[in-house]
Amino acid sequence: MKYWLLTTEYPPFFGGGISTYCYHTAKMLEQQAHTVSVFVNDATALNTTIVNDGSIRIIRFNATATKSSEFLGHVTNISYEFAHILKEFIEQEGKPDIIESQEYLGIAYYLLQFKHLGYAWCKDVPVIITMHSPSFLYMEYNHVSEFRYPNYWICEMERFCLQAADHVISPSQFMIDELSKRFTLNHTNIFVIPNPYTFQEQQFTIDGGNEIIFFGKLTVQKGILQLLYYFKQLWDNGFQRPLILIGGQDIVYHPEGLSMGAIVRKKYRSYINSGLLKLEDRIEPSAVEKRLVKAEVVIVPSNNDNLPYVTAEMMSLGKIVLVSEQGGHREVVENAISGFIFDHEKAGSFQQQLTTILGLDKQKKLEIGSRAQKRISEYFGYQKVYENKKQIIDRVILQRSYKKKFPYIRIKQDISRIDNIPKGNKELSVVVPFYNMGRFLDETIRSIKNSSCKVHEIIIVNDGSTEEESIQKLNTYRSEAGVVVIDTVNTGVGAARNIGIKAASGEYIAVLDADDIVEPDYYATAARILSTYENVHFVGCWTRYFENSDKIWPTFSPEPPLILYHNLINSSALVFKKESIIAAGLYDTKMTFAGLEDYASVVSMLASGYGGVVIPEPLFRYRVRNNSMIRDVSKDKKNLLVQYISNKFSSFYSNYGYELVNLYNTNGSGVQHDNPSLDYHLSDKIPFLGKHSQKVIKLIKRNRHTKNIAYQLYRFLKK
């Protein structure tokens, strides 16, 4: 079996639970004679490098090949680069039997977008998502604002990965239960399979083991603040045993804008000075066993955790662990048999269990340590985990089936069809609203005719043009085969589009302004998607500007609540199912002034239950003219238009009131945003560098040392 594994972490350059999981998964599959390739993004790699670890192929790449970092935020860019390098390798050596990816940071987002949009290079490749640490869950416990950009978008990418995967694997039932409290999966293909782990079982000793240790990252989610609270109570009541914290201290605690190490040192300075609290930085994996040899108990006090490897690692060393009820480790540890469990929600539970552990005699400790080793060997052993995983893999490979519904993030309501709306003739009609655009029309029409999709008809709606040159240009098309010119009095672009849509005979309708152009594959790709999915009613794509700009606007599939906060899609260049756009009410011609009619039409479609998607490629070209109408839409006008739209669809907006309030409060007015992947909140605080601030922030966030300095600066600028 040809198995590809996608990850942001892989040893020896990366540590942490995901890295450990990927290493052991690759080794487990290698033992079963499978061909394993690990793809890992690595900012230190100058070029794509391939290293072999036995028969495991490790592909390290720098996320710069597509240059999407010029218009996508740092994390979103990495996801796009993953899709790009997978495409490159598939074209070179063929498709793998299966791809597995973490859900964390949504690195498989664009892979799954291309897969479900029917791209040939990946549409038949099964994709498994293994759930490790969803940002939208851990941000909650680490007191990080999920609604701040780009956090919310990263969470949306993760949610899409979970919805769009062929199967989802979780190493614990605990995490599935936590997920179900906050998010509804539209499929039932989710299974619990423990993480693989193996170790060399050897005789352990407890002689001289008198240290009480926390081993892991200092974060709120890992329970460090509660652990220190428990020990403060103990110390203040005369307990004299020190607590040793071993692990990364540079994680920023956002409400304070300080690293967790700095916060602990500040708040517990007196206990540090008295020797009751000791802090040690992270240590290399190879040094863990030697450093923890004197541990009497290792505490894993997570507030919320999936299945932290630290539990397995410590138990495999014969160490007594004290773990919280609030994590998947409760499914591994047998209380008072192979370890101990306390409950954050039960007062005194921690102190009681710690006292019990410290009161054990030597023989009892040896028995628990021995049972701990045996438990880990049985629970995480390669053979058992592989047998369970192989069943899922075989099922995924055998169940490659045509899906009639696109996997939106949130469940869409069922739609009642209106029988008297004509569906058309399975072909594409292109509607071109036209007002004094004669000098651009030839280029626009030529781009339509160059489409790889057969265009049934081009309908030019002359919206009362007054310019002689434009009128003459229109006359040259009146007798041309396949082109229909409809004349009407000047009533605006929305009304012109409506006239053209009603007159069109195609089942699919594309709207294209008379000064814009499309790439040859856009309409064919859009028509294929519309014909594939019964729940996709319109299709858009990325936009490439031309004439007075060469930038790319990366648009995103429009789902609430984000589409209600600001426009995610170039709604002036969509391809619709005719019956759907008519049933949703067409374009609103009653808006006070022009500017956002196309955005309003998208909201109208979604409010009516008609979902849409975006092709993540720049297949539409938008002409940036000095006298473009959109340049006259001031911020005040935009605010009034948004007010009109939100009032018109108030019941739809009210369904997402909680999310919208938090998006507005956290990021400001939606009219100033058009790309949720960017780090607006930091760049806005930098009073220099201008547009280059985004690039500087990306560089800073890639380095753990500069990141802490950056947040110190951010705290200063907020004052």
PEGIMO-V346043 format. One record per run of one state. SS is the DSSP state (2 for helix, 1 for strand, 0 for the rest). FROM is the first residue (numbers start at 1). TO is the last residue. If there is no record, write none. Layout:
SS FROM TO
SS FROM TO
This chain:
0 1 1
1 2 7
0 8 16
2 17 31
0 32 34
1 35 41
0 42 48
1 49 53
0 54 55
1 56 61
0 62 67
2 68 70
0 71 73
2 74 93
0 94 97
1 98 102
0 103 103
2 104 106
0 107 108
2 109 116
0 117 125
1 126 131
0 132 134
2 135 141
0 142 150
2 151 164
0 165 166
1 167 170
0 171 172
2 173 180
0 181 189
1 190 192
0 193 210
1 211 215
0 216 223
2 224 236
0 237 242
1 243 246
0 247 251
1 252 253
0 254 257
1 258 259
2 260 267
0 268 268
2 269 273
0 274 276
1 277 280
0 281 284
2 285 291
0 292 294
1 295 300
0 301 304
1 305 305
0 306 308
2 309 316
0 317 320
1 321 324
0 325 326
1 327 327
2 328 331
0 332 334
1 335 335
0 336 338
1 339 342
0 343 348
2 349 358
0 359 361
2 362 380
0 381 381
2 382 398
0 399 427
1 428 434
0 435 437
2 438 449
0 450 454
1 455 463
0 464 467
2 468 475
0 476 482
1 483 488
0 489 492
2 493 503
0 504 507
1 508 511
0 512 516
1 517 518
0 519 521
2 522 532
0 533 537
1 538 546
0 547 551
1 552 553
0 554 561
2 562 565
0 566 574
1 575 577
2 578 583
0 584 596
2 597 607
0 608 611
1 612 623
0 624 628
2 629 632
0 633 634
2 635 648
0 649 649
2 650 654
0 655 656
2 657 667
0 668 669
2 670 672
0 673 679
2 680 683
0 684 689
2 690 701
0 702 703
2 704 718
0 719 719
